[in-house]
């Protein structure tokens, strides 16, 4: 059991884990609130926002030799806007204010030109 603990502590000190994510819960809440506010201002009857940030590490070994190491980082903001029974969705990987505005507007425009959902 002791060996397992020291092993996990060493794992936590690996440099690639130091700054795994750029955004915290508070930052995501602010981004979601911005998108909701914009949708309401445009005239949406309802809106849903989904935010995500991910990071990954891929290590390829071939014939016992390190071949490649690849670190990935991704983020996404998706907006679903409702106008009555009509729905539009758009997403972006850019969290800048202007990008969020454009994304919400795109989802709103899609909803405007989409037929009403009967269900």
Backbone bond lengths (Angstrom), bond angles and torsions (degrees), N, CA, C in turn:
res aa  C-N    CA-C-N  psi(-1)  N-CA   C-N-CA  omega(-1)  CA-C   N-CA-C  phi
1 X - - - 1.443 - - 1.527 110.64 -
2 X 1.321 116.83 -41.82 1.465 120.67 -179.61 1.529 111.07 -62.55
3 X 1.323 117.34 -41.67 1.469 120.66 179.34 1.523 110.59 -61.33
4 X 1.305 116.41 -37.04 1.457 120.78 179.89 1.529 110.82 -65.18
5 X 1.308 116.74 -40.88 1.464 120.56 179.18 1.521 111.24 -63.86
6 X 1.314 117.78 -47.64 1.460 119.44 -178.65 1.523 110.65 -65.36
7 X 1.317 115.98 -33.71 1.458 120.23 177.15 1.519 110.67 -63.43
8 X 1.341 117.80 -44.50 1.458 120.05 -179.13 1.520 110.93 -69.24
9 X 1.319 117.94 -32.13 1.465 119.88 176.54 1.522 109.99 -65.20
10 X 1.313 117.07 -42.16 1.463 120.14 177.92 1.525 109.90 -62.33
11 X 1.309 116.07 -39.42 1.464 121.07 179.20 1.521 110.56 -60.98
12 X 1.337 117.59 -42.04 1.456 121.55 -178.79 1.521 112.89 -67.09
13 X 1.310 117.91 -19.46 1.461 120.95 -178.38 1.520 113.03 -92.64
14 X 1.306 117.26 3.22 1.457 119.09 -179.60 1.522 109.31 -64.19
15 X 1.332 117.86 135.30 1.461 121.39 -173.86 1.522 114.45 -59.58
16 X 1.314 119.52 -33.54 1.462 120.44 -177.02 1.515 112.20 -68.94
17 X 1.318 118.29 -14.92 1.466 121.56 178.99 1.522 112.12 -90.09
18 X 1.313 118.12 -9.80 1.457 121.72 -172.49 1.531 113.23 -56.08
19 X 1.313 117.96 -51.51 1.460 121.57 -178.98 1.516 109.46 -123.25
20 X 1.312 115.82 62.65 1.450 120.32 -174.58 1.522 112.61 -63.66
21 X 1.330 117.99 -42.18 1.454 120.95 -176.07 1.523 110.99 -122.34
22 X 1.331 115.72 145.21 1.462 121.48 179.30 1.520 111.83 -91.50
23 X 1.331 117.75 -24.73 1.460 121.74 -172.20 1.521 111.08 -114.98
24 X 1.331 115.58 140.91 1.459 120.28 176.04 1.532 109.24 -108.80
25 X 1.310 116.40 -179.39 1.467 122.30 -177.78 1.528 111.12 -56.83
26 X 1.311 116.88 -42.47 1.465 121.78 -178.89 1.531 111.43 -63.51
27 X 1.323 116.83 -42.82 1.472 121.07 178.68 1.520 110.73 -63.48
28 X 1.337 116.53 -43.21 1.464 120.15 178.19 1.528 110.80 -63.51
29 X 1.323 117.22 -39.39 1.468 120.70 178.41 1.521 111.09 -61.59
30 X 1.327 116.97 -42.76 1.469 121.17 178.85 1.524 111.11 -63.78
31 X 1.327 117.36 -43.26 1.463 120.79 179.08 1.528 110.80 -62.87
32 X 1.326 116.87 -43.04 1.465 120.98 179.31 1.527 110.58 -64.59
33 X 1.324 116.91 -43.35 1.463 120.70 178.89 1.522 111.20 -62.02
34 X 1.332 117.40 -39.57 1.470 120.98 176.83 1.524 110.61 -59.75
35 X 1.325 116.49 -47.61 1.465 120.67 -179.03 1.528 110.86 -63.18
36 X 1.321 117.48 -42.25 1.466 121.46 179.13 1.530 111.17 -63.87
37 X 1.324 116.14 -41.82 1.464 121.08 178.80 1.524 111.05 -62.04
38 X 1.317 117.07 -43.64 1.470 122.09 179.69 1.525 110.10 -63.58
39 X 1.319 117.02 -44.35 1.473 121.04 179.97 1.526 110.81 -61.71
40 X 1.315 116.48 -43.43 1.466 120.75 179.52 1.527 110.24 -63.04
41 X 1.326 116.20 -42.45 1.471 121.41 179.82 1.535 111.05 -62.11
42 X 1.329 116.93 -34.66 1.465 121.19 178.91 1.531 112.16 -73.55
43 X 1.333 116.68 -20.70 1.456 120.02 179.25 1.514 114.98 111.72
44 X 1.319 117.52 15.24 1.468 120.62 178.81 1.522 110.09 -67.38
45 X 1.329 116.57 142.53 1.463 120.16 176.32 1.531 111.07 -81.96
46 X 1.330 116.53 -23.10 1.461 121.46 177.29 1.523 108.45 -160.62
47 X 1.312 115.74 162.88 1.468 120.17 -178.15 1.521 108.91 -156.78
48 X 1.318 116.03 143.67 1.466 122.16 174.98 1.525 107.95 -127.43
49 X 1.314 115.99 138.50 1.464 121.65 -179.02 1.520 108.41 -124.60
50 X 1.332 116.54 133.45 1.461 119.45 172.38 1.515 108.69 -125.79
51 X 1.320 114.58 131.94 1.459 122.42 -177.89 1.517 109.49 -122.56
52 X 1.323 115.78 143.87 1.462 118.81 175.99 1.518 110.04 -150.13
53 X 1.302 114.02 153.83 1.460 122.13 173.21 1.520 106.01 -142.50
54 X 1.312 116.15 133.98 1.461 119.16 -179.94 1.520 109.91 -138.37
55 X 1.296 113.94 157.44 1.456 120.71 176.69 1.523 107.49 -141.54
56 X 1.311 115.91 150.26 1.454 119.29 -178.98 1.517 111.74 -149.40
57 X 1.288 114.94 162.01 1.456 122.01 178.42 1.518 107.67 -137.97
58 X 1.325 116.08 124.65 1.457 121.79 178.07 1.524 108.38 -118.71
59 X 1.310 116.04 127.46 1.462 121.87 178.17 1.523 107.34 -121.20
60 X 1.327 116.80 122.14 1.465 121.50 178.31 1.522 109.59 -108.32
61 X 1.319 114.98 128.87 1.462 121.85 178.18 1.515 107.22 -121.52
62 X 1.320 115.66 133.33 1.461 120.82 179.02 1.522 108.82 -131.05
63 X 1.305 115.04 126.66 1.465 121.72 -179.54 1.534 110.94 51.62
64 X 1.348 114.03 46.30 1.462 122.73 177.45 1.528 113.98 65.29
65 X 1.310 116.83 17.17 1.467 120.23 178.26 1.522 108.94 -123.40
66 X 1.300 115.15 139.23 1.453 120.84 177.46 1.519 108.97 -65.25
67 X 1.312 116.14 125.54 1.460 120.56 -178.66 1.530 111.41 -102.92
68 X 1.326 117.25 -53.80 1.470 120.53 179.39 1.523 110.57 -145.60
69 X 1.316 113.98 151.04 1.455 122.17 172.01 1.519 105.59 -129.31
70 X 1.324 115.75 125.80 1.463 119.94 -176.92 1.523 109.19 -132.07
71 X 1.326 115.31 126.08 1.455 120.31 175.64 1.522 107.97 -107.91
72 X 1.328 116.74 133.90 1.460 120.99 -179.78 1.521 110.03 -121.70
73 X 1.320 114.12 151.59 1.459 121.54 177.45 1.516 106.72 -143.72
74 X 1.326 116.91 132.64 1.461 120.82 -177.79 1.518 109.23 -141.80
75 X 1.327 115.57 149.06 1.462 120.37 174.95 1.515 108.24 -144.55
76 X 1.330 115.58 152.63 1.456 119.71 -176.24 1.524 110.67 -152.81
77 X 1.326 114.90 142.55 1.457 122.10 172.25 1.515 106.39 -126.42
78 X 1.313 116.60 119.94 1.461 121.96 177.87 1.518 109.59 -113.68
79 X 1.326 116.33 139.24 1.465 121.55 -178.35 1.523 108.83 -128.14
80 X 1.315 116.33 128.22 1.460 121.97 172.21 1.520 106.76 -114.27
81 X 1.326 115.65 119.80 1.461 122.09 -177.63 1.525 108.77 -109.15
82 X 1.309 115.93 136.02 1.461 122.18 177.63 1.525 109.66 -114.63
83 X 1.321 114.70 134.61 1.458 121.76 170.73 1.522 104.47 -123.96
84 X 1.319 116.16 98.58 1.464 119.70 -172.37 1.517 109.51 61.69
85 X 1.340 116.81 -121.58 1.465 122.22 179.59 1.530 112.53 -96.23
86 X 1.328 116.62 8.67 1.470 120.09 178.14 1.525 109.63 -99.63
87 X 1.331 115.16 147.56 1.461 119.92 -173.59 1.522 110.63 -137.28
88 X 1.337 116.22 140.31 1.461 121.88 174.78 1.514 109.78 -136.44
89 X 1.314 116.37 146.29 1.466 120.83 -178.68 1.526 109.56 -132.53
90 X 1.330 115.59 140.54 1.466 122.04 174.22 1.527 107.68 -147.46
91 X 1.323 116.08 157.38 1.463 119.57 179.21 1.518 110.35 -143.70
92 X 1.327 114.64 161.75 1.456 121.53 179.75 1.526 109.48 -148.41
93 X 1.301 115.36 157.50 1.454 121.84 173.32 1.517 110.98 -105.39
94 X 1.337 116.05 3.05 1.462 122.65 -178.55 1.525 108.59 -105.50
95 X 1.311 117.63 121.16 1.460 121.54 -178.15 1.526 113.33 -94.94
96 X 1.325 118.15 10.42 1.466 120.87 176.76 1.528 108.84 -66.31
97 X 1.319 117.05 148.93 1.461 121.98 -176.92 1.522 111.94 -54.78
98 X 1.323 117.25 -45.60 1.469 120.50 -178.68 1.528 110.93 -63.65
99 X 1.320 117.64 -36.05 1.470 121.23 178.60 1.527 110.58 -68.03
100 X 1.313 117.03 -39.53 1.469 120.46 177.72 1.524 109.70 -64.65
101 X 1.329 116.83 -42.70 1.469 120.78 177.69 1.525 110.96 -59.06
102 X 1.329 117.06 -46.45 1.471 121.28 179.51 1.533 111.52 -63.50
103 X 1.316 116.44 -38.84 1.464 120.83 -179.02 1.526 111.27 -66.96
104 X 1.323 116.57 -45.22 1.467 120.11 178.34 1.524 109.92 -63.84
105 X 1.326 116.66 -41.85 1.471 120.85 178.92 1.527 110.16 -62.85
106 X 1.323 117.52 -40.81 1.470 121.07 178.61 1.530 110.28 -62.48
107 X 1.323 117.53 -44.80 1.468 121.09 178.36 1.527 110.57 -63.32
108 X 1.328 116.57 -40.21 1.465 121.46 178.48 1.527 110.43 -62.97
109 X 1.333 116.74 -45.38 1.470 120.77 179.71 1.528 111.63 -63.55
110 X 1.317 116.95 -38.91 1.469 120.48 177.08 1.528 109.37 -62.07
111 X 1.324 116.67 -44.11 1.471 120.49 179.47 1.528 111.21 -62.68
112 X 1.312 116.87 -38.19 1.473 120.79 -179.56 1.521 111.72 -60.60
113 X 1.330 116.70 -35.75 1.466 120.90 -174.59 1.530 113.66 -102.61
114 X 1.315 116.54 8.88 1.462 121.16 178.91 1.526 109.02 -97.92
115 X 1.318 116.14 143.91 1.464 120.26 177.07 1.517 111.13 -66.17
116 X 1.333 115.77 155.44 1.462 120.30 179.90 1.520 111.10 -68.46
117 X 1.323 115.09 140.65 1.459 122.01 176.93 1.522 108.15 -82.91
118 X 1.312 117.25 121.46 1.469 122.28 -176.06 1.525 113.09 -77.15
119 X 1.326 118.18 -19.00 1.473 119.74 -174.93 1.495 113.96 -82.88
